[in-house]
Amino acid sequence: MKMLRNILITTILSFTCLNLASLPTWNALEIDVKPGKYEELQQGLDELMNSPVGKMFPGSVELNWHLNNGENPATHAIVNLFPSMVASNEWGAAFWSPEATSIREKWFDVLNDSADIVRDMSFIQIANWQPEENPQDYPYVEYVPMQTTDTSIVIEALNKFIATDDGKKFPGLVSMHQCNYCGESDTNSALIVQFKDVKDLESWYEITISSDAFAEYLSDAREGATFLGNSLVLVLSTWNNTPASFNQ
């Protein structure tokens, strides 16, 4: 089990001392895939990402399956991960350009035929406890939405827990994110917890059930946030492209 050393925390202390445009950002389009239409959706997304426009994408795109999603009707999500808000905006300009019209319309035809849109969300990553790790090696993802009044309280509670004996047993990745846009939901931030496999996920939950340190972390974190449930997601497919024309 890996010890969490050399922890790097990127946190929002003040909007006046942080360039939000330089932080990693991601957008999620949650969808309800129609019966028998998953392969059509996956193929359409593959064609988009291998098109001239798709090859310009400055990050990664994931097609995720919601294994456990509570009352949320979404069965899947398409997640766009960008190295920065600048890269996201530049990709948006390319995708919506007149030159991309035929590619864009073909993709929308596939999307509308294969799935119903549930909602879209956009987040900025504000803290990352294992920045040296590759998140694509950890395909099992727990999405934990929150309504925070003070993100620094949640971050400090996690810092404190990770330093405990039980915290050092954590086998995955954890990061914190702030909403750019979360629609009409109560969510304004979220934790993303990732695992390499089901075995690691289950063993970690066994630890947290009986951990006094984890119970203390939850108590401390609730001083600055209300937890709004969670979803368990499996990353099914990932597309990685090297940007062809973005200035990063």
C-alpha positions as CSV (number, residue, x, y, z in Angstrom):
1,M,0.0,0.0,0.0
2,K,1.4,3.3,-1.0
3,M,2.4,6.0,1.5
4,L,1.2,9.4,0.6
5,R,4.4,11.4,0.7
6,N,5.5,14.6,-1.0
7,I,1.9,15.8,-1.0
8,L,1.2,18.7,-3.3
9,I,-1.9,20.8,-2.5
10,T,-3.2,23.4,-4.9
11,T,-5.9,25.3,-3.1
12,I,-8.0,28.5,-3.5
13,L,-7.1,30.9,-0.8
14,S,-8.3,34.0,-2.5
15,F,-9.6,34.9,-6.0
16,T,-7.1,37.8,-6.0
17,C,-4.0,35.5,-5.7
18,L,-4.9,32.6,-8.0
19,N,-5.1,32.5,-11.8
20,L,-8.2,30.2,-12.2
21,A,-7.6,30.1,-16.0
22,S,-4.4,28.1,-15.4
23,L,-6.0,25.3,-13.3
24,P,-7.1,21.9,-14.7
25,T,-10.8,21.9,-15.7
26,W,-13.3,19.4,-16.8
27,N,-16.8,19.2,-18.2
28,A,-19.3,16.4,-17.8
29,L,-22.3,15.7,-20.0
30,E,-24.5,13.2,-18.2
31,I,-26.7,11.2,-20.5
32,D,-29.3,8.4,-20.4
33,V,-28.3,6.0,-23.2
34,K,-31.2,4.5,-25.1
35,P,-31.6,0.7,-25.1
36,G,-29.3,-0.9,-27.6
37,K,-27.6,2.4,-28.5
38,Y,-24.4,2.2,-26.6
39,E,-22.2,0.9,-29.4
40,E,-23.6,3.6,-31.7
41,L,-22.7,6.3,-29.1
42,Q,-19.2,4.9,-28.6
43,Q,-18.5,4.6,-32.3
44,G,-19.8,8.2,-32.9
45,L,-17.5,9.5,-30.2
46,D,-14.6,7.6,-31.6
47,E,-15.3,9.1,-35.1
48,L,-15.4,12.6,-33.5
49,M,-12.2,12.2,-31.7
50,N,-10.4,10.8,-34.8
51,S,-11.7,13.7,-37.0
52,P,-9.5,16.7,-37.8
53,V,-11.3,18.7,-35.1
54,G,-11.1,15.9,-32.5
55,K,-7.4,15.5,-33.0
56,M,-7.0,19.1,-31.9
57,F,-8.5,18.2,-28.5
58,P,-6.0,19.4,-25.9
59,G,-6.6,16.8,-23.2
60,S,-8.5,13.6,-22.7
61,V,-12.1,12.5,-23.2
62,E,-13.7,9.7,-21.2
63,L,-16.9,7.7,-21.7
64,N,-18.0,6.7,-18.3
65,W,-20.6,4.2,-17.0
66,H,-22.6,5.0,-13.8
67,L,-22.5,1.8,-11.8
68,N,-24.4,3.3,-8.8
69,N,-26.0,6.7,-9.3
70,G,-28.8,7.0,-6.7
71,E,-31.9,8.9,-8.1
72,N,-29.9,10.4,-10.9
73,P,-31.4,9.0,-14.2
74,A,-28.1,9.3,-16.1
75,T,-26.6,6.0,-17.1
76,H,-23.3,7.3,-18.6
77,A,-21.3,10.5,-18.9
78,I,-19.0,12.0,-21.5
79,V,-16.2,13.8,-19.6
80,N,-13.8,16.3,-21.3
81,L,-10.6,16.9,-19.3
82,F,-8.5,20.0,-20.0
83,P,-5.2,21.2,-18.7
84,S,-6.6,24.7,-18.2
85,M,-9.6,26.9,-18.8
86,V,-7.7,28.6,-21.6
87,A,-7.4,25.2,-23.4
88,S,-11.1,24.5,-22.8
89,N,-12.1,27.9,-24.3
90,E,-9.8,27.4,-27.3
91,W,-11.2,23.9,-28.0
92,G,-14.7,25.4,-27.7
93,A,-13.8,28.0,-30.3
94,A,-12.5,25.3,-32.7
95,F,-15.5,23.0,-32.1
96,W,-18.0,25.7,-32.8
97,S,-16.2,27.2,-35.8
98,P,-17.8,27.2,-39.3
99,E,-15.0,24.8,-40.5
100,A,-16.2,22.2,-38.0
101,T,-19.9,22.4,-38.9
102,S,-20.2,19.1,-40.7
103,I,-18.2,17.2,-38.0
104,R,-20.2,18.8,-35.2
105,E,-23.6,18.2,-36.8
106,K,-22.7,14.5,-37.5
107,W,-21.8,14.1,-33.8
108,F,-24.9,15.8,-32.5
109,D,-27.1,13.5,-34.8
110,V,-25.4,10.5,-33.2
111,L,-25.7,11.9,-29.7
112,N,-29.4,12.7,-30.1
113,D,-30.2,9.4,-31.6
114,S,-28.4,7.3,-29.0
115,A,-29.0,9.2,-25.7
116,D,-31.1,11.7,-23.8
117,I,-29.3,14.6,-22.2
118,V,-29.7,14.6,-18.4
119,R,-27.5,17.6,-17.4
120,D,-24.1,19.2,-17.9
121,M,-21.6,20.3,-15.3
122,S,-18.2,22.1,-15.3
123,F,-15.5,22.0,-12.6
124,I,-12.1,23.5,-11.8
125,Q,-9.6,21.3,-9.9
126,I,-8.5,23.2,-6.8
127,A,-6.7,20.5,-4.8
128,N,-4.8,17.3,-5.8
129,W,-3.2,15.0,-3.2
130,Q,-1.3,12.8,-5.7
131,P,-0.4,15.0,-8.7
132,E,2.4,12.7,-9.8
133,E,0.1,9.8,-10.5
134,N,-1.7,9.1,-13.8
135,P,-5.5,9.2,-13.1
136,Q,-6.1,7.0,-16.1
137,D,-4.6,4.1,-14.1
138,Y,-7.5,4.5,-11.6
139,P,-10.7,3.8,-13.6
140,Y,-13.1,3.3,-10.7
141,V,-14.3,6.7,-9.7
142,E,-16.4,7.9,-6.7
143,Y,-17.9,11.3,-7.4
144,V,-18.9,13.0,-4.1
145,P,-20.8,16.2,-4.6
146,M,-20.9,18.8,-1.8
147,Q,-22.3,22.2,-0.9
148,T,-19.4,24.0,0.7
149,T,-19.3,27.2,2.7
150,D,-15.5,27.0,3.2
151,T,-13.4,24.8,0.9
152,S,-10.3,25.4,3.0
153,I,-12.0,23.5,6.0
154,V,-12.5,20.4,3.8
155,I,-9.0,20.6,2.4
156,E,-7.5,20.9,5.9
157,A,-9.6,18.0,7.2
158,L,-8.2,15.8,4.4
159,N,-4.7,17.0,5.0
160,K,-5.1,16.0,8.7
161,F,-6.6,12.6,7.9
162,I,-4.0,11.6,5.2
163,A,-1.3,12.1,7.9
164,T,-2.9,9.5,10.2
165,D,-2.1,5.8,10.2
166,D,-5.4,4.9,8.5
167,G,-5.0,7.8,6.0
168,K,-1.6,6.4,4.9
169,K,-3.3,3.1,3.9
170,F,-5.4,4.9,1.2
171,P,-4.7,3.0,-2.1
172,G,-6.1,5.5,-4.6
173,L,-6.3,9.1,-5.6
174,V,-8.3,12.0,-4.3
175,S,-8.8,15.6,-5.6
176,M,-11.2,18.4,-4.9
177,H,-13.1,20.5,-7.5
178,Q,-15.1,23.7,-7.6
179,C,-18.1,24.2,-9.8
180,N,-17.9,26.5,-12.8
181,Y,-21.4,25.5,-13.7
182,C,-23.6,22.9,-11.9
183,G,-27.0,23.9,-13.1
184,E,-29.9,24.0,-10.7
185,S,-28.3,21.5,-8.3
186,D,-27.1,22.4,-4.8
187,T,-23.6,21.2,-5.7
188,N,-20.9,23.9,-5.7
189,S,-17.9,21.5,-5.2
190,A,-17.0,17.9,-5.3
191,L,-14.4,15.3,-4.2
192,I,-13.2,12.8,-6.8
193,V,-11.9,9.5,-5.3
194,Q,-10.3,7.0,-7.7
195,F,-9.2,3.4,-7.4
196,K,-7.3,1.0,-9.6
197,D,-9.8,-1.9,-9.1
198,V,-12.7,-3.1,-7.1
199,K,-10.5,-4.9,-4.6
200,D,-8.8,-1.7,-3.6
201,L,-12.2,0.1,-3.4
202,E,-13.7,-2.5,-1.2
203,S,-10.7,-2.8,1.1
204,W,-10.6,0.9,1.6
205,Y,-14.3,1.0,2.5
206,E,-13.7,-1.7,5.1
207,I,-11.0,0.5,6.7
208,T,-13.2,3.6,6.8
209,I,-16.1,1.8,8.4
210,S,-14.1,1.2,11.6
211,S,-11.7,4.1,11.4
212,D,-11.9,6.7,14.2
213,A,-9.6,8.9,12.1
214,F,-12.0,8.8,9.1
215,A,-15.0,9.6,11.4
216,E,-13.1,12.6,12.7
217,Y,-12.3,13.7,9.1
218,L,-16.0,13.6,8.3
219,S,-16.9,15.5,11.4
220,D,-14.3,18.2,10.6
221,A,-15.2,18.4,6.9
222,R,-18.9,18.9,7.7
223,E,-17.9,22.2,9.5
224,G,-17.4,23.6,6.0
225,A,-19.5,21.4,3.7
226,T,-22.7,19.3,3.4
227,F,-22.2,16.0,1.6
228,L,-24.9,15.4,-1.1
229,G,-24.5,11.7,-1.7
230,N,-22.2,10.0,-4.1
231,S,-21.9,8.1,-7.4
232,L,-19.7,5.2,-8.4
233,V,-18.4,5.4,-12.0
234,L,-16.4,3.2,-14.2
235,V,-14.3,4.7,-17.0
236,L,-15.1,2.5,-20.1
237,S,-13.1,4.3,-22.8
238,T,-10.5,7.1,-23.0
239,W,-9.3,9.2,-25.9
240,N,-6.0,11.0,-25.6
241,N,-4.8,13.5,-28.2
242,T,-1.8,15.7,-28.6
243,P,-3.0,19.2,-29.4
244,A,-2.2,20.3,-33.0
245,S,-2.7,24.0,-32.7
246,F,-3.3,25.1,-29.2
247,N,-0.9,27.4,-27.3
248,Q,-0.4,26.0,-23.9
